[in-house]
Amino acid sequence: MFAAFGFETLGVVVGDMYFVDPRPLAGQETPERGVRLELRLVERAEPRGSIYAGVPISFGRPVWRVDLFGSTQSPPGTLDRAHHHPRFDGWEPGRRHFVPELSADPVSWLAGQLADPDTVLARAGVDAADVTDADKAGLVAAAPDIVAAVRRMLDGVRDGTLAPSPAEPVAAARTGWL
């Protein structure tokens, strides 16, 4: 499943994922599943054709990522691998950051982060001049809807309808939109 929320220069994308890391960190060798959220830069091009033509919209490079993941060896719904990537280098995420508040209550932590875009953007190294106040206000206003979408996807992961395991064992896997 995939959900997107777009503003003028910022957007949020959310999707379910099943992930097998070919080079896992120590203690994280088992597959993971859960929900990924990314804050991305959005680009809008001119319509191609008449005034009635569709407008090309792209969710470009990510600037912040939250992975509400759990080990497949843990009980469903356990988000024991929840972490975030506060910064990207181009398209590549920085290291995983495990935050006690994120581990304790992942969805509430996410809601708090979405309510404070200035801090998230500064931590991500995004130039404040590149993001309008309207974008930040739009993100804050949409935060409850974004969190609701994340909760619905987490419910789907928990009940087995989202982020399914591959049919055969694999050495590396990445399913889902993100």
C-alpha positions in Angstrom: 0.0 0.0 0.0 1.2 3.5 -0.7 -0.1 6.9 0.5 1.1 10.4 -0.5 0.5 13.8 0.9 1.8 16.7 -1.1 2.3 20.4 -0.4 4.1 23.0 -2.5 7.8 21.9 -2.1 7.4 19.1 0.5 5.6 15.8 0.5 5.2 12.8 2.7 5.0 9.2 1.3 4.0 6.2 3.4 4.1 2.5 2.5 4.3 -1.0 3.9 7.6 -2.9 3.6 9.2 -6.3 4.0 13.0 -6.0 4.2 15.9 -8.5 4.3 19.1 -6.6 4.7 22.0 -8.4 2.9 24.5 -6.7 5.3 22.6 -6.4 8.6 23.8 -4.7 11.7 24.7 -7.1 14.6 21.6 -8.3 16.3 19.4 -7.4 13.3 20.0 -10.4 11.1 16.3 -11.4 10.8 13.9 -9.9 8.2 11.9 -6.8 9.1 8.4 -5.7 8.2 6.5 -2.6 9.0 5.7 0.9 7.7 8.1 3.4 6.2 7.5 7.2 6.0 9.6 9.6 4.1 9.6 13.4 3.9 10.5 14.3 0.4 11.0 17.3 -1.9 8.2 17.7 -4.3 8.5 19.0 -7.9 5.6 20.2 -10.1 6.1 20.6 -13.8 4.0 22.5 -16.3 1.1 20.6 -17.8 2.1 18.9 -21.1 -0.6 19.8 -23.5 -3.7 21.8 -23.2 -4.9 23.7 -20.1 -6.9 20.5 -19.3 -3.8 18.2 -19.3 -2.7 16.5 -16.2 0.1 18.1 -14.2 3.3 16.1 -13.8 4.1 15.8 -10.1 7.1 14.0 -8.7 8.1 13.1 -5.2 11.8 13.6 -5.5 14.6 12.8 -3.1 14.0 12.0 0.5 15.3 14.2 3.3 14.1 12.3 6.3 12.9 8.7 6.9 11.1 6.9 9.7 11.0 3.1 9.7 8.4 1.6 12.0 9.8 -1.9 11.6 9.7 -5.0 13.7 11.7 -8.2 13.4 9.7 -11.1 11.8 10.8 -13.2 14.7 9.0 -10.9 17.2 5.2 -11.0 17.8 3.2 -9.2 15.2 2.9 -5.5 15.9 6.1 -5.4 17.9 8.1 -2.4 16.5 11.4 -3.5 18.0 13.4 -2.2 15.1 11.7 1.3 14.9 14.3 3.9 14.0 14.8 7.0 11.8 17.3 8.4 9.4 17.6 12.1 10.3 19.6 13.0 7.2 20.2 11.8 3.6 23.2 12.1 1.4 21.4 12.5 -1.9 19.3 9.4 -2.2 21.2 7.4 0.4 20.0 7.4 4.0 22.4 8.1 6.9 22.8 5.6 9.7 19.9 4.3 11.6 19.1 6.3 14.8 17.4 4.5 17.6 15.7 7.0 19.9 14.3 5.9 23.3 11.0 7.9 22.7 10.6 6.4 19.3 11.1 2.9 20.6 8.7 3.5 23.5 5.8 4.9 21.5 6.6 5.0 17.8 3.3 6.6 16.5 3.3 9.3 19.2 6.9 10.1 18.5 6.1 10.4 14.8 3.2 12.7 15.5 5.5 14.9 17.5 8.0 15.1 14.7 5.4 16.0 12.1 4.2 18.8 14.4 7.7 20.3 14.4 8.9 20.5 10.8 11.4 23.2 11.5 13.4 20.8 13.8 13.1 17.9 11.3 14.2 20.0 8.4 17.1 21.6 10.3 18.3 18.1 11.4 18.0 17.0 7.8 20.2 19.8 6.6 17.5 21.3 4.4 17.9 25.1 3.8 15.0 26.9 5.5 14.8 29.2 2.4 13.9 26.1 0.3 10.7 25.4 2.2 7.8 27.9 2.5 5.9 28.7 5.7 2.8 27.4 3.9 4.5 24.1 3.3 5.4 23.7 7.0 1.9 24.8 8.0 0.4 22.3 5.6 2.5 19.5 7.0 1.5 20.3 10.5 -2.2 20.5 9.5 -2.0 17.2 7.7 -0.1 15.4 10.5 -3.3 13.8 12.0 -4.2 12.4 8.6 -0.7 11.2 8.0 -0.5 9.5 11.4 -4.0 7.9 10.7 -2.6 6.5 7.4 0.4 5.1 9.2 -1.8 3.5 11.9 -4.0 1.8 9.2 -0.9 0.4 7.5 0.5 -0.8 10.8 -2.8 -2.5 11.5 -2.5 -4.2 8.0 1.1 -5.4 8.8 -0.1 -6.7 12.2 -3.0 -8.7 10.7 -0.9 -10.0 7.8 -2.6 -8.3 4.9 0.4 -5.9 4.3 4.1 -6.5 4.0 3.9 -10.2 3.3 7.0 -12.4 3.4 8.3 -13.7 0.1 7.1 -17.2 -0.8 10.7 -18.6 -0.7 13.6 -17.7 1.6 15.8 -15.0 0.2 19.2 -13.5 1.0 18.0 -9.9 0.2 14.6 -8.5 -0.3 12.8 -5.2 -0.4 9.0 -5.2 -1.1 6.7 -2.2 -1.1 6.8 1.2 -2.8 9.5 2.8 -0.7 
